[in-house]
C-alpha cells in the first residue's frame, strides 16, 4: 500500500474541496431575449394552453410605461405577444403572482405599479383574456408580492413615481382571488420599498429595499419574515449586500436574490450582478456565480428548477437580456 505524507494528504484534501466548490457553482446561459427592452415589469409562471409552464412578462417600461404582455416558452426558447391588458400603462410592479380564482385554472396577476396605481389585473392563459379585479386599497409601486395558500400578499412599496421618491411604506395587505376582496394585516416592522418577497414553507421573506434614515433614502440588507398563519413578523439573517430593486425567487427550497441597485443614485453604474442565496433551513447566506448582465428592476422566476432573469435596467437604460441557470 503506498504511503502518503501529511502534506500530500492535505494537498489532495484541498483539491477535492476546491473541485467540490467549483462544481457547486451555478452556470448561467443566455436565451432568446425579450422582443423589446423592458424594465420594471411583473413576471409570473403558469401553464399555457398546451399544459406546459410559460413565463408571462406583464407591463413594464419600454421607451415609456406599457400595458403589454409578452409570453415566453422556455422549452422552445421563443417569445410571443399576448393581448394588452385593460389596465393603465405602468411599470415598477416588479412581481407578478399566480393563483386560482376559483375556476380551477391558474391565472397571473399584476397588482399596483408606478404612478401609485391601485389596479389589480388578472390574465387567463387558457382563454387569453384579461379581467379587472377589486383594486388594492393602497396604491403603490416597489412593493413585494408573494402567494401563500392561494392568497396574494402585497407588502411595502412607496408612494412616489421614481425609485427613491418619496415615502416608503410598511403596509401589508392580502388579496383573496376567489372572493375578490382585500384585507389589512399586521404591517411590516420596517417601512421599505424596492424589496424582494418570496414565499417558502408557508412564510414570506422580504429582502432588502430602501428605507428613510431621517429624510435620506438608505439601502437595506434587512430580511423580515411574515407568518400569515400567526399574522406576525420576525427577522432572519440579513443579506450580505444591501440593495434595492432586486429580483428574487425560490428554487430547491432556497431563495435566490439576484441583481438590484447598490446605490440610491439611479444610474446604470449602480446596477449589480450579485447573486446571493438564502437557506431558510439554516438561516444562512452563500454567494453564487454572478449574473452575466448587471441589472435592476428585473423579472426573476423559477420554471421547474430553471431560474430566469429577464429584462431590467434603470431610468430608461432598459435591457432585453434573458439569462438562466439550473438551481442546485
Secondary structure, 3 states (H helix, E strand, C coil): CCCCCHHHHHHHHHHHHHHHHHHHCCCCEECCCCCCCCECCEEEEEECCCCCEEEEEEEEECCCEEEEEEEEECCCCEEEEECCCCCCCECCCCECEEEECCCCCEEEEEECCCCCCCCEEEEECCCCEEEECCCCCCCCECCEEEEECCEEEEECCECCCCCCCCCEECCEEEEECCCCEEEECCCCCCCEECCEEEEECCEEEEECCEEEECCEEEECCCEEEEECCCCEEEECCCCCCCCECCEEEEECCEEEEECCECCCCCCHHHECCCEEEEECCCCEEEECCCCCCCCCCCEEEEECCEEEEECCCCCCCCCCCEEEEECC
